Each structure stands twice: as C-alpha cells, then as structure tokens.
Amino acid sequence: MMCEILSVELRGEGLSDEQRIQRDDFLDDLYEHMLDLSAYVRHKVLQFWYRLMRELCIPVTRQRSVLQRAIGRLRDKAALVRKAAIQLLK
C-alpha cells in the first residue's frame, strides 16, 4: 500500500510540505524494515525499494543510504533477501 502511494501520489518535485513529510515518513518506515527480524519482510521491502527505484520515486538525497543498506543485505542469512538485494543493486 505504501509503495502504491509513493509511486502514484507522492512523487515528483511539486509536493506540498505536508506531502513531503508524509513521503519521508513512508520512506523512513521502509528503510527501517530493511533490518526487520523477519526475512520475509526484509525480502519484500527490498522488492519495494527496487520498484520505487525503477519508477524514479526515491529522492536523490536518500539513494546513497538505501544502496548502502542494500549492500549490507548481501550478507544476509536468507537467500531470498540476498537475491532481492542483488536485484536492487543492479
């Protein structure tokens, strides 16, 4: 749901301050879930980041931190998480 809102409603340069704050909150939540205890959650959130990246919805100011955390997921114990991290980094 958050991914849909981010890719459709909260993208681009012409956002109001309230929309920008909401977008940043959603991105913060997704960013934190990259370290979730559940491998399934980590896998899905990496897929969401890949989708947002493909649709050019990740602000430039956040791209570096997302990529650094994705690099850290390359050493994850779950194969699905490692595969999703590789897909994001391609």
C-alpha positions in Angstrom: 0.0 0.0 0.0 2.8 2.5 0.9 4.6 1.6 -2.3 1.5 2.4 -4.3 1.0 5.8 -2.6 4.7 6.6 -3.0 4.8 5.7 -6.7 1.5 7.4 -7.6 0.7 10.2 -5.2 3.9 11.3 -3.5 6.4 11.5 -6.3 8.0 14.4 -8.1 9.1 17.9 -7.3 5.8 19.7 -6.8 4.8 18.3 -3.4 3.5 20.4 -0.7 5.3 20.4 2.7 2.7 18.1 4.2 3.0 15.6 1.3 6.8 15.8 1.5 6.6 15.0 5.2 4.3 12.1 4.6 6.6 10.8 1.8 9.6 11.0 4.1 7.7 9.1 6.9 6.8 6.3 4.5 10.4 6.1 3.2 11.7 6.1 6.8 9.4 3.1 7.6 10.6 1.2 4.5 14.2 2.0 5.4 13.8 0.6 8.9 12.1 -2.5 7.7 15.3 -3.4 5.8 16.6 -4.6 9.1 13.5 -6.4 10.3 13.8 -9.7 12.1 11.6 -11.5 9.6 13.5 -12.5 6.4 10.2 -12.3 4.5 9.7 -8.6 5.5 13.3 -7.8 4.5 12.8 -9.5 1.2 9.5 -7.7 0.4 10.8 -4.3 1.4 13.9 -4.8 -0.9 11.4 -5.6 -3.7 9.5 -2.4 -2.8 12.7 -0.3 -3.0 13.5 -1.9 -6.3 10.1 -0.9 -7.6 10.5 2.6 -6.3 13.9 2.9 -7.9 12.6 1.6 -11.2 9.9 4.2 -11.2 12.3 7.0 -10.1 10.4 7.6 -6.8 13.4 7.7 -4.5 14.7 11.2 -3.8 18.4 11.7 -4.7 19.1 12.6 -1.1 18.1 9.1 0.1 19.6 7.0 -2.7 23.0 6.6 -1.1 21.7 5.4 2.3 19.3 2.9 0.7 22.1 1.5 -1.5 24.5 1.2 1.5 21.9 -0.7 3.5 21.2 -2.9 0.4 24.9 -3.7 0.2 24.7 -4.8 3.8 21.8 -7.2 2.9 24.2 -9.0 0.5 25.5 -10.8 3.7 22.0 -11.7 4.9 21.4 -15.2 6.1 18.3 -15.6 3.9 18.8 -16.4 0.2 15.7 -14.5 -0.8 17.0 -11.4 0.9 20.3 -11.6 -0.8 18.6 -12.1 -4.2 16.4 -9.1 -3.7 19.5 -7.0 -2.6 21.3 -8.0 -5.8 18.3 -7.1 -7.9 18.1 -3.7 -6.2 21.8 -3.1 -6.8 21.8 -4.0 -10.5 
